Amino acid sequence: MSTYPSRFPLSGADDPFASKMATSFACVVSFLAVASEGSFSRAGDRLGIGRSSVSRNVQKLEARLDTRLFLRTTRSTSLTREGELFYENCQPGMERIAQALEDMRELRNGPPRGHLRIGSTPGFGRKVVAPLLHDFHLQYPEIELELLLNDQPADFTADRIDVSFREGRMEDSGIVARQLIPMQMIVCASPGYARIHGLPRHVEELPNHRCINFRTASGRIREWEFKIDGVAQRRQPLAQQTFNDADLVLQAVLRGLGIAQLPAYQVCDLLDDGRLLSCLAQHAPDDGGHYICYLSRKHLPARIRVFIDYMIEHTRALDLQCLPTMPTLSTVE
């Protein structure tokens, strides 16, 4: 729900206040067009309506104000003294409306600018999103950036989020979700842990190991995902340690305190340089995905469009996918 208060109740099409305001606005616009053009027919051409419609609108306005606004002859149309006063009072408001429309056109078609509110899970936000924001801001200095980290899926309306990064498998049909990269889940351990405890070679061996679990923002323990004999399975191993922050889970694994199933973006560089080892690769689950999400494809402001394009291009260029393999005995000895 929007946090912006409304000065007037909006009850829908049958609201007499809304109907009255719409009629009054149309009448005032017709009046201003006639005053500006000096002619009912030219005012109709400018507004794209017939001369008779313009005349009816002005008559309604004069009746509502109980005041004659124009002096009409067969050759000319001019404002009365009351009409001049009404025109002077209306003009600043119409100029502000015209300026508001122009500002919206500039936001849509001009150089990208304005405030951009971004939501992300903490792990992906720290590892991937935040490091890319610096160069994005250098390229688009008029866009103000705000990054909010939260394990809960962003509520676009209540939290006034423009763009959100989500992971897993998208089931919300109310949002546009474009995949950045696949989301691989990899069971990892440090070489030190492997030397002392070995590594599980089958999912059934997990109870024999020191597992580290992740507790989500909803309070539940995230299950480990596998694919065994072509069938997706979930397990929740008994853990010696549990954290509600993905970075703390990773740090515990690096210190040799246990094994954990972690997303590839967190560990691919650590696997490459040998600081971590992967296991159970033969039971790796199907990839989910890391997504950039927003509410609609239509009428996107320029600041959102350029941010989406930038993040898709630069996230994919980071090469955050892994091809985990089973470690050899020489690796862990």
N, C-alpha and C positions, 0 to 999 in steps of 0.2 A: 504494500500500500504506500502511496506517495506520502512523503513527509511535508509536502507543501499544502498549506491550508487553502481552502476555497472560500472566497468571499460570498459566493452565492450557491445555494443548493442546485444541483443538476439532476433532475428527476426523469429525464428522458424526453421523448418527442411530445408527450402530452403535458409537459410542464408549462403552465400559462406564462410564467415569468420568462422562460426561454423563448417561447413563441413571441411574446411581446417585444423582447429585446431584438430578436431577429428582424421583426417587422420594422421597428424603429431604426435599426441600423441601415436597412435597405432604403428607408425614406431619407435618412440623413445623407447617405452616399449620393442618392439622386439629387438632392438639394445642392450639395457641394459641386456636383458635375455641372448642373445648370448654371450655378453662380460662376464657375470657372470658365465655361464655354460661352455663356451669354445667350444660350439657345437650348430649347428643349430637344429639338431634333439632333443637334450636335452632341448633346449630353447622352442621348440614347445610343448614338453611334459609338461614342467613347465607352459606354458601359456594355455594349453588345445587347441592348434590349430596345424595344420599340419606344417611339415618342410617347405613345399613349400610356405605357407603363410608367415612364418617368413622370408624366403629368399626374397620374393617380397617386404615385408615391409622395409627390410634393403636396398634393391636396390632403392626403392623410396626415402628413406632418403639420400642415397649417391648421387642420382641424384639431389635432392633439394639442398644439400650442395655443390654439385660439388666437392666432396671429397671422396676418398676411405677410408673406415673405418676399413676394415678387410683384412688381408692377408689370402687367402684360399688355402689350398692344399688338396689332397685326404686324408691326415692323420691328419691335424690340422687346427685350426682356431685361429688366433691371431689378436690383435689390431695393426693397424698402429700407427705411432706417432700422426697423426691427430685424430685417433680413441681414443687413450689414453687421449688426451686433451679434446675431446668432452665428454668422459665418466666421467672424473673428474669434468667437469662443470655440468653435468646432475645429478650426484649422490646426491648432497645435496638436490636438489628439490625432487627427488624420495624418499629420506629418510623422508622428511617432509610430503609427501603424505602418506607414510606408517604409520608414526606416527599419522597423522590425522585419518586414518582408525582405528588404534588401540585405539585412544582416544574415537572414537565413539562406539567401541565395549565395552569399559569400562563403558561409560555412560549408555549403554543399559543393560549390564550384570554384571557390577561391583557394588560396594557399591554406593547407590544413592548419587549423588552430583550435584552441579551446581546451577544456578539461577532459581527460580520459581516465576513467576509473577501471582498474584491472583486477580481477580476482584469480587466485591460483592456489593449488595445494602448496603447503610450505616447501616440501622437498623439490618439486618441479620449479616452483617460483624462485628458490635460492639458486639452484643449480643451472637452470636454463633461462628463465625469463629475465630475472634481474640483471645478469651480465650483458644481455642484449639491449637493455634500455638506454645505456649511455650513448652508444653510437646512433640509436634511433633518435634520441633527443638532439644530437648534433645535426642530424639530417633534417629534423622538423622542430626547430627551436621554439615555435609558437604553440606547441602542444604541451600542456601541463600533465604530467604523469603521476598517478597515484596507484601503488600496488598494494593490495590487501591479501595476506596469506591466511588461508583457512581450509581445514580438511573437509568442512561441510560444503556441498555444492552451493555455488552462489545463487542467491535469489535476485534475479536481475531487476525486478521491480522494487522490492523492499529495500535492497542494498544499493540501488541506483548504479548497478554494475553495467558498464558498456561492453566489456569483453571478458570472458572467463576461460581459464585453462582447466580442462577436466581430463580424467583418465579412466580407463576401464572400458566398459562396453556401454555405448550410449543408448538409453531407452526413452529419453525425454523427447517426444515428437514436437514439443512446443518451441524448440530452439534449433538453430542452424548449427551443426557441428561438422567442422572440417578437420580431417585427420592430419596432424603434423607429422608424426612418426608412429610406427607400431610400438606397442607396449609389451616388451618381453619381460617375463619374470624368471629370475635366475637364482638358484640356491647357491650361496657362496660361503666360503670359509677362508680364514687366513692360512698361509703355509705353516705357521706355528701351531695352530689348532690341528691341522691335518697331520703333522708329525707326531703329536701326542695322542690324538684320538682317532686318527684315520678319517675317512669320508664315507658317507652312506652310498652304497651302490644300488640300493633299491629303496623305494618309498617306505617299505615295511621296516626298514632299519632306523627310521627317524626317532622312534622312542628310545633308542640307545645313544642318542646324541644330545648335546646341550643346545637346545633350540632357543632362539630369540624371537619373540613375537611383537607385532605392532598393533596397538589399540587405536581404533579410529575415533574420530570426533564424536560419533554416535555412542561410543562406549563399548562397542563389540570388538572382539579380537578378529583381525583379518585372517581369513583362512588361507592356507597355502594351496595353490592350484597345480594340478598335474594332469597329464593325459596318459592313461595306462591302457594298453591294448586298444587304442583308438577311442577310448571313452574318457570324457572329462570327469575328474574327481577332485574333491576338496578334502583337505585334511587340516586338523587343528592340533598340532603336536603340543604336548605338555612342555612348557617353557620354564627355564630357570630365570629368565629376565624378560620383562615386557616394558615397552616404551610407547608413548603416544606421539613421538617425534621420529620421523624416518631417519634423520641425520644421527640421532642417538643410537638407533638400531645399527646403522652402518659403522659408527665408531666402536661399538661393542664387538662387532665382527672383526674389525681391523685389529683390535687388541687381543684377539684370540679367545674371546669369552664364549663363543658359540657360533652356530650357523644360522643363517636367515635367508628367506626368499625376498629378493630385492629387485626393483625395476632396473632395467638395463642402463637407463640414462645415469643412474647413480654410480654404477660399478664398471662400465665398459673400459674406462681408462685405467682403473685399478686392476682389472683382469689383464689388460695389455701389458702393464709393467710388472706383473707378477706379485703384486701386493695382495691380491685375492685369487682364489681358485674357485672354479665352478664344479658342481657335481649334479647328478641326476639329470643331465642334459637329455638323456633318452626319454625322459618323462616330462619334458618341458611342455607347458600348456600352450594352446593356441594363443597367438598374440591378441591382445586387446588393442588399445590405441591411446595416444595422447592427442587431445582435441583442442582446437580453439573454437569457442562457442560465442554466439551472439543471437539476438532475438529475431532479426528479419533481414532478408536480402534486399528489401526495398527501402529506398530513401535513406541509405546509410550516410551519415556525415563523412566528410572527407577524412577527418582525423581517425575515424574507425576503419575506413577502407584502407588507408595507407598502413595502419598498424597491423591489420590482419595480413596484408600482403607481405610486409616486412618480416613478421614473425614466422610465417610459413616458409619463406625463402631461407632465412638465416638459421632457423631451427633444423631444417633438413640438412643444411650445409655442415652442421656440427658433427654428423656421423655418429649418432648416439646408439646405434644398434650393435649388438654383439652376436657372434656365432659361437656360443659356448661349447667346449668339448670336454670330455672326461679327462682329468689329469692323469699323467703317467706316474708310475711308481717313483721314477727319478725326480719328479716334480716335488713330491712330498717327503722325500727322504733327506 
